[in-house]
């Protein structure tokens, strides 16, 4: 299957070194010295462009007859598996790649929910700085896949819980801002 994705910038040795760290103290205690196997998977995300329109509040517009309306675009990346959104800069590089069906994980959520999640995050981020009435509407949506190294600890045996650690292979670190 041909997909549009981020290029892989991390090599397997770096990912293995991160996997050997086992995340945190609890992860090191639970996983001990189990063998590690790495697998590359592509997780579906949405790259959304929104148009934000700023207008004066009704109270301010009574005193100020300016009536100006400002417009701005913002880009947001929403992950399809967790429905979490993050601000995305303009200079993202994508490549087209042929990938096996087993190496792709599609989204669990519908497009409307992903669009709403991105809009909510963009409003939260901008509203604190603007102080004016804000409306937001989606303009474009692209389906993008992010590569991850999945570090699987131990053997995969039916009926047992598999411990794993996802490691972003594209070099982009998505953190939640409060």
C-alpha positions as CSV (number, residue, x, y, z in Angstrom):
1,X,0.0,0.0,0.0
2,X,1.4,3.4,-1.0
3,X,1.2,6.0,1.9
4,X,2.4,9.5,2.5
5,X,4.5,9.6,5.7
6,X,7.3,11.3,7.6
7,X,10.8,10.0,6.7
8,X,12.5,7.8,9.2
9,X,15.4,9.7,10.7
10,X,16.3,7.4,13.6
11,X,18.2,4.3,12.9
12,X,17.6,0.9,14.6
13,X,20.6,1.2,16.9
14,X,19.4,4.4,18.5
15,X,15.9,2.9,18.9
16,X,17.4,-0.2,20.5
17,X,19.3,2.0,22.9
18,X,16.1,3.8,24.0
19,X,14.3,0.5,24.3
20,X,17.0,-0.9,26.5
21,X,16.4,2.1,28.9
22,X,12.8,0.7,29.2
23,X,11.1,4.0,29.6
24,X,11.2,4.7,33.3
25,X,12.0,3.1,36.7
26,X,8.7,1.1,36.7
27,X,9.4,-0.2,33.2
28,X,12.8,-1.4,34.2
29,X,11.4,-3.2,37.2
30,X,8.6,-4.9,35.2
31,X,10.6,-5.8,32.1
32,X,13.9,-6.9,33.7
33,X,16.3,-8.4,31.2
34,X,13.8,-9.6,28.6
35,X,14.8,-9.8,25.0
36,X,13.8,-6.9,22.8
37,X,12.5,-7.1,19.2
38,X,11.9,-4.0,17.1
39,X,9.2,-3.6,14.5
40,X,8.4,-0.5,12.4
41,X,4.8,0.5,12.3
42,X,3.1,3.5,10.6
43,X,0.3,5.1,12.6
44,X,-2.3,7.2,10.9
45,X,-2.6,10.9,11.7
46,X,-4.3,14.0,10.2
47,X,-2.5,17.1,9.2
48,X,-5.2,19.8,9.4
49,X,-5.2,23.5,8.3
50,X,-7.7,25.8,10.1
51,X,-8.7,29.4,9.4
52,X,-9.2,31.5,12.5
53,X,-11.2,34.7,12.5
54,X,-10.9,37.3,15.2
55,X,-13.6,39.9,15.8
56,X,-14.0,42.4,18.7
57,X,-16.2,41.4,21.6
58,X,-19.7,42.9,21.6
59,X,-18.9,45.1,24.5
60,X,-15.8,46.5,22.9
61,X,-17.6,47.0,19.6
62,X,-20.1,49.3,21.3
63,X,-17.3,51.8,22.1
64,X,-15.0,51.2,19.1
65,X,-16.7,51.4,15.7
66,X,-13.6,49.9,14.0
67,X,-15.3,46.6,13.1
68,X,-12.1,45.1,11.8
69,X,-11.9,41.3,11.4
70,X,-8.5,39.6,11.3
71,X,-7.8,36.2,9.8
72,X,-5.0,33.7,10.4
73,X,-4.2,30.1,9.4
74,X,-2.8,27.5,11.8
75,X,-1.7,23.9,11.2
76,X,-2.3,21.1,13.6
77,X,-1.3,17.4,13.7
78,X,-3.9,15.1,15.3
79,X,-2.8,11.5,16.1
80,X,-5.4,8.9,14.9
81,X,-4.8,6.4,17.7
82,X,-5.1,8.8,20.7
83,X,-7.0,11.7,19.2
84,X,-4.4,14.1,20.7
85,X,-3.5,17.3,18.9
86,X,-0.3,19.3,18.6
87,X,0.8,22.4,16.8
88,X,2.5,21.7,13.5
89,X,5.0,24.0,11.8
90,X,4.9,24.8,8.1
91,X,8.1,23.1,7.1
92,X,7.2,19.4,7.5
93,X,8.7,17.0,5.0
94,X,6.7,14.1,3.7
95,X,7.7,11.1,1.5
96,X,5.7,8.6,-0.4
97,X,6.5,5.0,0.5
98,X,5.3,1.5,-0.3
99,X,4.4,-0.3,3.0
100,X,2.9,-3.7,3.8
101,X,-0.7,-3.7,5.1
102,X,0.4,-5.4,8.4
103,X,2.7,-2.4,9.2
104,X,-0.1,0.2,9.1
105,X,-2.4,1.0,12.0
106,X,-5.4,3.0,10.9
107,X,-7.3,5.5,13.1
108,X,-10.0,4.4,15.5
109,X,-11.8,7.8,15.3
110,X,-13.9,9.4,12.5
111,X,-12.8,12.5,10.7
112,X,-15.2,14.8,12.5
113,X,-13.8,13.8,16.0
114,X,-10.2,14.4,14.8
115,X,-11.2,17.7,13.3
116,X,-12.9,18.8,16.5
117,X,-9.9,17.7,18.6
118,X,-7.5,19.8,16.5
119,X,-9.9,22.8,16.6
120,X,-10.2,22.7,20.4
121,X,-6.4,22.6,20.8
122,X,-5.9,25.5,18.4
123,X,-8.6,27.6,20.2
124,X,-7.0,26.9,23.6
125,X,-3.6,27.8,22.4
126,X,-4.6,31.1,20.7
127,X,-7.5,32.3,22.9
128,X,-5.1,33.1,25.8
129,X,-3.2,35.5,23.6
130,X,-6.0,37.2,21.6
131,X,-8.6,38.6,23.9
132,X,-11.1,38.8,21.1
133,X,-14.0,36.6,19.8
134,X,-12.5,33.7,18.0
135,X,-14.1,31.4,15.4
136,X,-12.3,28.6,13.7
137,X,-13.1,26.4,10.7
138,X,-11.2,23.6,9.0
139,X,-9.9,24.3,5.5
140,X,-7.8,21.2,4.6
141,X,-7.2,17.7,5.9
142,X,-4.4,15.3,4.8
143,X,-3.9,11.7,5.9
144,X,-0.3,11.3,7.1
145,X,1.4,8.3,8.6
146,X,4.0,8.6,11.4
147,X,6.7,5.9,11.7
148,X,7.3,4.3,15.1
149,X,9.7,1.6,16.2
150,X,7.7,-0.7,18.5
151,X,10.0,-2.3,21.0
152,X,8.4,-5.6,22.1
153,X,9.8,-7.1,25.3
154,X,9.9,-10.9,25.6
155,X,8.2,-13.5,23.5
156,X,4.8,-13.0,22.0
157,X,2.8,-15.9,23.5
158,X,-0.9,-16.3,23.2
159,X,-2.8,-15.6,26.4
160,X,-0.1,-13.4,27.9
161,X,0.1,-9.6,28.0
162,X,2.7,-8.2,25.7
163,X,4.8,-5.3,27.0
164,X,5.9,-2.7,24.4
165,X,7.3,0.8,24.0
166,X,6.6,3.0,21.0
167,X,9.5,5.1,19.9
168,X,9.0,7.9,17.3
169,X,11.2,7.1,14.3
170,X,10.7,10.4,12.5
171,X,12.5,12.6,15.0
172,X,9.4,14.6,15.9
173,X,8.7,14.8,19.6
174,X,5.0,15.5,20.4
175,X,4.5,16.7,23.9
176,X,1.3,17.9,25.5
177,X,1.3,21.5,26.5
178,X,-0.9,22.6,29.4
